[in-house]
């Protein structure tokens, strides 16, 4: 049954009302999405009581505040805030951003009992966006951060008085299921896993089994061989139970852990699809790093890849980061207003504004042909070869057919004194590697639905629909892909990374 609209004026923002004076703990703000969420909260919710950031120290910056100042606060994601009112922004950072040095994978976040209890006593809700998004992560690492660390999140929520938990998951917990993927608990598409009467899947025995297999691998291998064996184990187990990679498998396991641990309490699972550059906020095209689709775009731009396994008619589900951040914030406000419920939302484009893989590729190729010079960090010259998505069977046959003669030619050249690897062979290896990692995502047999998220947006009212838009129907794909996204890749993901690399090099030389 749809939840009733909160009793508040239609013209008043429910988000601003619910978050006024509240304190929120956020994990994962060193990552791309976490920064977008943080920026939007600072800019759009000025009356929030405080934002507490759990940040792991590193070698350069062992203290959370020091790492925040040097790796997060200086990010271009905050450029708009600095330009609008730099003094107010700095004041917000000084008075309402509270950095906590800790680690989400450790018991009590690595804090002593008293500081842990003190933090829990201040916080009204937790947003967990920390994750390993490496599709081919070693199984033990993926299990630790995507699944088992959620025991620490639930412990904190209980210590804080059963506060709401907003868990950032992924639409791809759908795994190898086909058809319409709704905002429900996902059933495994592979080997059977027992399901409870409450609806979640019982994973305790499965997790113990995985840990036993990890221990067995650890007892027999070491070094780089051990790492590879743990990666292979993760892929093998994921495939066995119905997922394409370790990331989505362990994120699904994490959902089940939370559904069981927080039964009858406040839990919202927010599943984005493939998160890409911002459509509008904080700036059109803002992005950090090279994401899922971008690795393939970059390989095409540099003429390393011309073929890729994919289904041109399949719906590739891409969603701008600002729509995801807005979905998280809406979910947070709702959980604070009406606690004690379990909710699942998907922030995606497939069900509302689908774009096929073929259309996606055509937009990018057309822009590359006509305006490649505008993207100086992305295209070194106008691409001379097409980019084609073909059937997986045909792709494997073409790659295998080309591999043998190129390998023979490479060995012959090396035998007569050529030391550099044959370029065609190197490009073939790049193509095969990208296909291994991302091939599942470019041959979709599912369409993600976001009906429940749309209902949430409707319930929140007109003010929040304007302040925190989440509807993928707003995306003009030609404009977004051809202008916004490619420009963002060029400016933020590539140009800023190059400048940062040069700056770091100069700093090291000066030192």
C-alpha positions in Angstrom: 0.0 0.0 0.0 1.4 3.4 -1.0 2.5 5.5 2.0 0.4 8.5 2.7 1.8 12.0 1.9 3.3 13.6 5.0 1.1 16.3 6.5 3.0 19.3 5.3 2.3 22.1 2.9 2.8 21.3 -0.8 5.0 24.3 -1.3 7.3 23.5 1.6 10.2 21.1 1.2 9.8 18.0 3.3 13.6 17.3 2.9 14.5 20.7 4.4 12.0 20.2 7.2 13.1 16.7 8.1 16.9 17.4 7.9 16.8 20.6 9.9 19.0 20.3 12.9 19.7 16.6 12.1 23.1 14.9 12.3 24.0 12.4 9.6 27.0 10.0 9.4 28.2 9.2 5.9 30.7 6.6 4.8 32.4 6.6 1.4 32.9 10.3 0.8 36.4 9.7 -0.6 34.5 8.2 -3.6 32.7 9.7 -6.5 29.1 9.4 -5.4 29.9 10.2 -1.8 31.3 13.6 -2.9 28.2 14.4 -4.9 25.9 13.6 -2.0 28.0 15.7 0.4 28.1 18.7 -1.9 24.3 18.6 -2.4 23.7 18.4 1.3 25.9 21.3 2.0 24.5 23.4 -0.8 20.8 22.5 -0.6 20.3 21.7 3.1 22.0 24.6 4.9 20.1 24.0 8.1 21.3 20.5 8.6 22.7 20.1 12.1 26.0 18.3 11.2 27.5 15.9 8.8 29.9 13.3 10.3 32.3 11.7 7.8 33.9 8.3 8.6 37.2 8.5 6.8 40.0 6.0 6.8 43.5 7.5 7.3 46.2 6.6 4.8 50.0 6.9 4.6 50.0 10.5 3.5 47.1 11.6 5.7 46.6 9.3 8.8 44.1 11.7 10.3 40.5 11.9 8.9 40.4 15.7 9.0 43.7 16.0 7.3 42.7 13.6 4.6 39.4 15.5 4.2 41.1 18.8 3.8 43.7 17.5 1.3 41.6 15.0 -0.7 38.0 15.9 -0.5 37.5 19.6 0.4 39.8 20.6 -2.4 37.8 18.7 -5.0 36.3 20.6 -8.0 32.9 19.1 -6.9 32.8 22.1 -4.5 33.7 24.7 -7.0 30.2 26.0 -7.2 30.0 26.4 -3.5 33.3 28.3 -3.4 32.2 30.6 -6.2 28.7 31.3 -4.8 29.9 32.1 -1.2 33.4 30.9 -0.4 33.3 32.3 3.2 30.0 30.6 4.0 31.3 27.3 2.6 34.5 27.5 4.7 32.5 28.3 7.7 30.3 25.2 7.1 33.3 23.0 6.8 34.7 24.4 10.0 31.5 24.2 12.1 29.4 21.4 10.7 31.6 18.9 9.0 32.9 16.5 11.6 35.6 14.0 10.5 36.0 10.7 12.2 39.1 8.7 11.7 37.8 5.1 11.3 37.3 2.1 9.1 33.9 0.7 8.3 35.3 -2.8 8.0 36.5 -2.8 11.6 34.4 -3.5 14.7 33.1 -0.2 16.2 34.6 1.4 13.0 38.0 1.0 14.7 37.0 3.3 17.5 37.4 2.7 21.3 34.1 2.0 23.1 33.6 5.5 24.5 34.2 7.5 21.3 32.0 5.0 19.4 29.2 5.5 21.9 29.7 9.3 21.8 29.4 9.3 18.0 26.3 7.2 18.1 24.8 9.6 20.6 25.0 12.5 18.2 23.8 10.9 14.9 20.2 10.6 13.7 20.8 8.5 10.5 23.6 6.8 8.6 24.2 6.8 4.8 26.6 3.9 3.9 28.1 4.5 0.4 31.4 2.8 1.1 32.1 -0.1 -1.2 34.6 -1.8 -3.4 33.3 -1.3 -6.9 36.1 -3.4 -8.5 34.2 -6.0 -10.5 37.1 -8.4 -10.2 38.1 -7.8 -6.6 39.7 -10.5 -4.5 36.8 -12.3 -2.8 38.0 -11.8 0.7 38.3 -8.0 0.2 35.0 -7.7 -1.6 33.3 -9.8 1.1 34.8 -7.6 3.9 33.7 -4.2 2.5 30.5 -5.1 0.6 29.0 -7.6 3.0 30.6 -8.2 6.4 31.2 -4.5 7.3 27.4 -4.1 7.4 27.5 -5.9 10.7 29.4 -2.8 12.0 26.8 -0.5 10.4 23.9 -2.3 12.1 25.8 -2.3 15.4 26.2 1.5 15.1 22.6 2.0 14.2 21.5 -0.1 17.3 23.9 1.9 19.6 22.4 5.1 18.2 18.8 4.0 19.0 17.8 2.1 15.9 18.4 5.1 13.6 17.6 4.8 9.9 20.2 3.1 7.6 20.4 4.2 4.0 22.4 1.5 2.2 23.7 2.4 -1.3 23.6 -0.9 -3.3 23.4 -1.4 -7.0 20.6 -2.4 -9.5 23.0 -5.1 -10.7 22.2 -7.3 -7.6 19.6 -8.4 -10.1 22.4 -10.7 -11.5 21.6 -12.9 -14.4 17.8 -12.6 -14.0 16.1 -11.5 -17.1 13.0 -9.3 -17.8 11.7 -6.4 -15.7 13.8 -5.9 -12.6 11.5 -4.4 -9.9 12.3 -2.8 -6.5 12.0 -6.0 -4.5 14.3 -8.5 -2.8 16.1 -10.2 -5.7 16.1 -14.0 -6.0 19.4 -15.7 -7.1 19.5 -16.7 -10.7 21.9 -19.6 -10.1 22.3 -22.2 -7.3 19.6 -22.3 -4.7 20.0 -20.2 -1.4 17.3 -20.8 1.3 14.8 -18.0 1.8 13.3 -17.0 5.1 9.6 -16.5 5.8 10.3 -12.8 6.1 11.5 -12.6 2.5 15.3 -12.3 2.8 17.7 -15.0 1.9 19.6 -16.8 4.6 23.3 -16.3 3.8 25.1 -17.3 7.1 26.1 -20.7 5.9 27.0 -19.4 2.4 29.3 -16.8 3.9 31.0 -19.4 6.2 31.4 -21.6 3.1 33.0 -18.7 1.2 35.3 -18.0 4.1 36.4 -21.6 4.2 37.2 -21.6 0.5 39.2 -18.3 1.0 41.1 -19.9 3.8 41.9 -23.0 1.7 43.2 -20.8 -1.2 45.3 -18.8 1.3 46.9 -21.9 2.7 48.1 -23.0 -0.7 49.2 -19.8 -2.4 51.0 -16.5 -1.7 51.9 -13.2 -3.4 50.5 -12.3 -6.8 49.4 -15.9 -7.4 47.2 -15.7 -4.2 45.7 -12.5 -5.4 44.8 -14.0 -8.8 43.4 -17.2 -7.2 41.2 -15.1 -4.9 39.9 -13.1 -7.9 39.2 -16.3 -9.8 37.4 -17.7 -6.7 35.2 -14.7 -6.5 34.2 -14.8 -10.1 33.6 -18.6 -9.9 31.4 -18.4 -6.9 29.5 -15.4 -8.2 28.8 -17.2 -11.5 27.7 -20.3 -9.6 25.0 -18.4 -7.7 23.8 -16.3 -10.6 25.9 -13.1 -10.7 28.4 -12.0 -13.4 31.1 -10.7 -11.0 32.2 -10.5 -7.4 31.1 -6.9 -6.9 27.4 -7.6 -7.6 27.4 -10.9 -5.7 28.8 -9.4 -2.5 26.5 -6.4 -2.7 23.5 -8.8 -2.9 24.9 -10.7 0.1 25.1 -7.3 1.9 21.5 -6.6 1.2 20.4 -9.9 2.7 22.5 -9.3 5.8 20.8 -5.9 6.4 17.3 -7.2 5.6 17.8 -9.8 8.3 19.6 -7.7 10.9 17.3 -4.7 10.5 14.0 -6.5 10.2 11.2 -4.3 11.6 13.6 -1.3 11.8 14.4 1.6 9.5 16.2 0.4 6.4 16.3 1.9 2.9 18.2 0.1 0.1 18.9 2.5 -2.7 20.1 0.8 -5.9 21.6 3.0 -8.7 22.4 1.6 -12.1 25.6 2.6 -13.9 26.4 6.0 -12.4 28.0 8.5 -14.7 28.6 12.2 -14.9 26.2 14.8 -13.4 23.5 16.0 -15.6 23.2 19.4 -13.9 24.6 19.6 -10.4 27.0 20.6 -9.1 28.1 21.3 -12.7 27.0 19.6 -15.9 29.3 16.7 -16.7 31.1 16.7 -13.3 32.8 13.3 -12.8 35.7 11.9 -11.0 37.7 9.1 -12.6 36.8 6.8 -15.4 33.6 4.8 -14.8 32.1 1.7 -16.3 31.1 3.0 -19.8 34.0 5.4 -19.9 36.7 2.7 -20.0 35.2 1.6 -23.3 34.7 5.1 -24.6 38.3 5.9 -23.8 39.5 2.7 -25.5 37.5 3.7 -28.6 38.8 7.3 -28.5 42.4 6.1 -28.4 41.6 3.6 -31.2 42.4 0.6 -29.1 39.0 -1.1 -29.5 36.8 -1.4 -32.5 34.7 -4.5 -31.6 32.9 -5.2 -28.4 30.5 -8.0 -27.3 27.1 -6.4 -26.9 23.4 -6.4 -27.9 22.6 -3.2 -29.9 18.9 -3.5 -29.0 19.6 -4.1 -25.3 18.8 -1.3 -22.8 22.0 0.1 -21.3 21.1 1.6 -18.0 23.1 4.8 -17.3 22.1 7.3 -14.7 23.6 10.8 -13.9 25.2 11.1 -10.5 23.1 14.0 -9.3 19.9 12.0 -9.8 21.4 9.3 -7.6 22.5 11.8 -4.9 19.0 13.3 -4.9 17.4 9.8 -4.5 19.6 9.2 -1.5 18.7 12.5 0.2 14.9 11.9 -0.5 15.2 8.5 1.0 17.0 9.9 4.1 14.3 12.5 4.7 11.5 9.9 4.3 13.2 7.4 6.7 13.5 10.2 9.3 9.9 11.2 8.9 8.4 7.7 8.9 10.9 5.3 10.6 10.5 1.6 11.2 10.0 0.5 7.6 11.9 -1.4 5.0 12.1 0.3 1.6 13.8 -0.6 -1.7 14.3 2.0 -4.4 16.1 1.9 -7.8 17.5 5.0 -9.4 17.8 4.0 -13.1 16.8 5.0 -16.6 15.7 1.8 -18.3 12.1 1.8 -17.2 11.5 5.6 -17.6 13.7 6.7 -20.4 15.4 3.8 -22.1 18.3 4.1 -24.4 19.7 1.1 -26.4 23.3 0.2 -26.6 23.2 0.9 -30.3 21.8 4.4 -29.8 24.4 5.0 -27.0 27.3 4.0 -29.4 25.8 6.0 -32.3 25.6 9.2 -30.2 29.2 8.9 -29.2 30.5 8.0 -32.7 28.6 10.9 -34.3 30.0 13.4 -31.7 33.5 12.0 -32.2 33.3 12.4 -36.0 32.0 16.0 -36.0 33.5 17.5 -32.8 36.5 15.4 -31.7 38.7 18.5 -31.6 36.6 19.9 -28.7 37.7 17.0 -26.5 41.5 17.4 -26.5 42.2 15.1 -23.6 39.8 12.4 -24.9 40.6 12.3 -28.7 44.1 12.6 -30.0 42.7 12.7 -33.5 39.5 11.9 -35.3 38.8 8.2 -34.9 39.3 6.4 -38.2 37.6 3.2 -37.3 34.0 2.4 -36.3 33.0 1.0 -32.9 30.8 -2.1 -33.4 28.8 -4.1 -30.9 28.5 -7.7 -32.1 27.1 -11.0 -30.8 29.3 -12.6 -28.1 29.8 -15.8 -30.1 30.9 -13.9 -33.1 33.1 -11.7 -31.0 34.9 -14.6 -29.4 35.4 -16.2 -32.8 36.9 -13.0 -34.3 39.2 -12.4 -31.3 40.4 -16.0 -31.2 40.9 -16.1 -34.9 43.1 -13.0 -34.8 45.0 -13.9 -31.6 47.0 -16.8 -33.0 48.5 -15.2 -36.2 49.3 -12.0 -34.3 51.0 -13.9 -31.5 53.1 -15.8 -34.0 54.0 -12.6 -35.8 54.9 -11.0 -32.4 57.2 -13.9 -31.5 58.9 -13.7 -34.9 59.5 -10.0 -34.6 61.0 -10.4 -31.1 63.2 -13.2 -32.4 64.8 -10.8 -34.9 65.4 -8.1 -32.5 62.1 -6.1 -32.1 61.5 -5.5 -28.4 58.2 -3.6 -28.5 55.0 -5.6 -28.5 53.0 -5.7 -31.7 50.4 -2.8 -31.5 47.6 -4.9 -32.9 48.2 -7.7 -30.4 48.3 -5.1 -27.6 45.0 -3.7 -28.7 43.5 -7.2 -29.0 44.5 -7.8 -25.4 42.9 -4.5 -24.3 39.7 -5.5 -26.2 39.6 -9.0 -24.6 40.3 -7.5 -21.1 37.5 -4.9 -21.4 35.1 -7.5 -22.7 35.9 -9.8 -19.8 35.1 -7.1 -17.2 32.3 -5.2 -18.8 30.8 -7.6 -21.4 27.8 -8.5 -19.1 26.7 -4.9 -18.9 26.7 -4.3 -22.7 24.4 -7.3 -23.5 21.5 -6.6 -21.1 18.5 -9.0 -20.9 16.8 -7.0 -18.2 15.1 -3.6 -17.7 15.4 -1.9 -14.3 12.2 -0.3 -13.0 11.9 2.7 -10.7 8.2 2.9 -10.0 8.6 3.0 -6.2 11.2 5.8 -6.5 8.8 7.8 -8.7 6.1 7.3 -6.0 8.5 8.6 -3.3 9.2 11.7 -5.4 5.5 12.3 -5.9 4.8 11.9 -2.2 7.5 14.4 -1.2 5.7 17.1 -3.2 6.4 19.8 -5.8 9.0 21.6 -3.8 11.3 18.6 -3.4 10.7 17.5 -7.0 12.3 20.8 -8.0 15.0 20.8 -5.4 15.9 17.1 -5.6 14.8 15.7 -9.0 15.2 12.0 -9.5 13.2 11.3 -12.7 15.4 9.9 -15.5 12.7 11.0 -18.0 14.3 14.4 -17.7 17.4 13.2 -19.6 17.9 14.3 -23.2 20.2 11.5 -24.2 21.6 13.3 -27.3 22.5 16.4 -25.3 23.7 14.4 -22.2 25.9 11.9 -24.1 27.1 14.1 -26.9 27.8 17.3 -25.0 27.5 17.0 -21.2 29.1 13.7 -20.6 32.0 13.8 -23.1 32.8 17.4 -22.0 32.8 16.2 -18.4 35.1 13.3 -19.2 37.4 15.7 -21.0 37.5 18.4 -18.4 37.2 16.5 -15.1 38.2 12.9 -15.5 41.1 13.4 -17.9 42.3 17.1 -17.8 42.1 17.4 -14.0 43.8 14.0 -13.5 46.6 15.1 -15.8 47.0 18.4 -13.9 46.9 16.6 -10.6 49.6 14.2 -11.8 51.8 17.1 -13.0 51.3 18.9 -9.7 52.1 15.7 -7.7 55.3 15.2 -9.7 56.4 18.8 -9.1 55.7 18.5 -5.4 57.8 15.3 -5.2 60.6 16.9 -7.1 60.6 20.0 -4.9 60.7 17.8 -1.8 
